[in-house]
Amino acid sequence: MAVKKQAGKAPGGRQAAYTARNRAAIVRAAQNVLAEIGPAATIEQIADYGQVSPTTIYKYFKNKEVLFAEALNQIWMEWVEWSYNGVPEGESLEAVVDVARKLFWIKQTHPLFAKILHNTLQNPDFVIKAVRSSGERVFRNLAETGELASKDFDIRVNLYANALAGILIAVHVNEEMSPTEADQALAIAFRIFDVSEARAKKIVSRKLIFP
């Protein structure tokens, strides 16, 4: 006797795909709300933008803070992948510096990400943590090859992360620095890793290649 499929229940693969689509749509809505309103936005505003109910959002995310953290992390990682453009992460000091420099131009290359940074950099913790977590491995590899100082490594990474966050605030929040001025500030920031002044200036003066 043939076994009848239970009505209304999709197979596991289809259900997983459905869940993934819903979750991705909520994350995209959160990114747009972060860009339009900022971290002060409510779950109701996110639900209204995504055309779902607050209950649906809570089905996938514990609270607004968890959702915004996921939205920020996702757009950050997508940007990092775009920025390296197929070049292995940490392949050279030049490649790492180029990625940092591209952050100064995101108004032109990634307007949504630029708006999100503008609204979230009032509290720079996310950028500082992102640089420390995703960048630490890259910096450690460069330290092992002798391109960066290895002594007091963790302290240097923390100082650099805070310095980069400050430069980004000056560019995207206070608008006190142009991308070119930010390049000069970045060259100073890399002195934290004992990169010589001459080499740092030479690296930040290279022509950026955008994907």
N, C-alpha and C positions, 0 to 999 in steps of 0.2 A: 504494500500500500504506500502510495506517495505521501511524503510528509509535507504538510502545508506550511508555507512560510508565515510567521507571525505578522499580522497586519501592523503597519506603522513603524516597524523596526527595520532600519537599514542595516546591511551587513557591516561588520566591523570596519572595513576599509573605507566605506562610504561615510560612516558615522565619524571616523577620525578626520576625514577630509572636511566634512561639514563643520566640525568643531574648530579645526584649524582656520577655516575661512572666517568663521564668526569672530574668533579671537584676533585674527589679523585685522579685520575690519574695525574692531574696537580700538586696537592699538593705533591704527591710522587716524581714527576720530580723535583720540587723545593727543596725537601729535599736532593735528590741526588746531585743537583747542589750546594747546600750549602755545602755539604760534599766535593765535588770535587774542587770547585772554591771559594766559600764563598759569603758574602753579596755583593761583587762588581760585581757579575755576572749580565748579562743583561737579559731582557725579551727574546731577541732573542736566547740566550744560553739555557734558560729554555725551550723555544719552540722547539729548535733543539733536546734537550735531550728527551722531551716528545713526539716528532714527531707530533706536532700540530703547528698551525700558531699562531703568536703573537696575531692576532685578536681573536682567540679562547680563549686565556688566558684572554684578556681584557673583554671578555664576562662574565667571572666569577669573576674576581678580578680587582679592580679599578686601581691598580698599583703594581709594584714589591714589594714595602714595605709591602703592605697588604697581598700579597701572601706569602712572607717570614715569616711574623708574624704568619700567619695561619699554615704554615709548621712547624715552631718551636713549637708553642703551641700544635699542635697535637702530635708530637713525644715526647714532654715533658710529656703530660698527659698519653700517652700510656705507657711510661716508669714508671711513678708514679704508675699506676695501676698494672703493672708487679711487681714492687718493693714491694708493700704492700702484693701481693700474697694472696688476700682474707682476710687479717687481716684488721679490721676496722681502718680507718685513725684516728690517734690520740688516739688509744686505750691505749697506754702507752708511756712514754717518751722513753723507750727502742726501741719501734717500730719506732718512729719518727727519732731517731738517726740512727737506722739501715738503714733507707731509705736514709738519707744524706750520710752515709758511702758507700752505694752501688754506689753512683755517682763517687766515686774514682776508681771504678773497671769497668767502662763501656767500656773501650778499649777491655776487655775480654768478656763482656756480650752483649754489643750493639755497635759494631764497627762503624756503620753509625752514631749513635747519638754522639759517641766520636769525630768523624771527624767534625760533625756540631758544637759541642761545641768548638773544637779547633779553628775553623774558625770564630765563632761568639763572643767568649769571649774577643776579642779585645775591644769590647764594651759590658760590662757586664750588661747593662740595662735590657736585657731580663731576665736573671737569677734572678736579684734583684727583678724585678717586679713579676716574677713567684713565688718566695719564699714568697713575701709579700702577693700576692693574694691567692694562693692556700694553703700556709702554715699558714696564719694568723688565719684562723678559727680553725685549729688544735692546734696551740699554745695557742689560747684563751681558748679552752676547757681544756688544761692542766693547764693553769693559774687558771681557776675556780676550779680545783680540788686540787690546791696547789702545783702541781709538778713544776711549773714555777712561777717566780715572776710576780705579776700583776701590781705593781706600775710602772708608765711610760711605759706601755705595748707597745704602738706604737713605741716609741723611741727604745726600746729593739729589737723589730722585725726588724726595719730598720737597726740597727747596726748588727744584726745577718745575715740578708740577704747580706749585704755588706761583712761581714767576710767570709761567705760561698763562695761568688763569688770570693773573693781573693784566697781562698784555691783552688778552681777549676782552676783558672788561673795558679796557681803554679803547679798543677798536670798535666793539659791537654794542656796548652799553653807553659809555660816556662820549664816545666818538671823539676822543682826544688825540687819537693816533691814526694816521693813514697806514695802509698796508706796508708802504716803504719804511715808514718810521718804526712800524712793528718789527720789520726785518732787523733793523738796527738793534732794537731792544732784545730780540731773540738771540742775536750774536752775543750780547752781553750775558744773557741767561745761560748760554752754553759754556761760559767761563766757569760755571759751577762745576762742570765736569773736567776742568783743567784743559779745555780746548784752547789753544793759543788765540790771542786776539786776531792775529793775521789770518789764521785759517778760518776762524769763525766768520770774519768779515768777507772772506773770499767765498765761503759756502753760501751765505745769504745774498750775495750779489749775483749768483748764478741765475740764468733765465729759467723761470718755472715752466714746466710742460704740463698742460692740463689734459686729462683724458678727453 
